[in-house]
Amino acid sequence: MSAMHHISSDMKSCIDNCLACYAECLSMAMGHCLEMGGEHTKPDHFKLMMAFAEICRTSAHFMLIGSEHHRHVCRECAEICRECADDCERVGDMQTCVDACRRCADSSQRMAA
């Protein structure tokens, strides 16, 4: 019996959103932002993107292992996702990251409830 058998469809969706967001944010930061420079690589923005990518990966991990603490981690993930979405929108030319952040924030918020 696989571990996924015990994961609800909402949680599976959240895991998928978190992992997709992790990949999108990390590749956006390491590719697009580093190439663009300027606002894209200012420490506050870049650190936020790195923190955001890591909390997404961590949230997915907590849900995959079935930790009861996933609610706390998902709550924090949703908060950081919203902050990152707003900042990526402010910097501009990062719409795929903004969209991924907002999807992840919404599903993480549902998992935190």
Phi, psi and omega in degrees: 000131182277158178296327182297337179302329184268000183262126180295162180295326176295318180292319178301318178297318179295316177302313179299317179296318180297314182291321177296320180292317176305310182295316181297313184293316181295316180291325177295315180295312185284335179261279186304306185297314181296326178288323183286321183067201179059228180303328183295335183244012174297140187309315183299316180292312184293320177296320178299317178297320179292318178296319181296312179302317183291320180292327176296313179297318181294318178300313178301317181300313180299321179290319181296324180273355177077027179288134176295340180285357182301330180299316179295315182295318179295324177298313179295320179301314180300318180295314180292323178302314181296318179297318181292318178302314180297318182289320178295324177293319179298315181294320176093161177059036181220037189300325180295325177290316179303312181297316179297319179299315183291321176298315181295319179300315181296312182289326178293322178298320178295322180289335182282341185291000000 
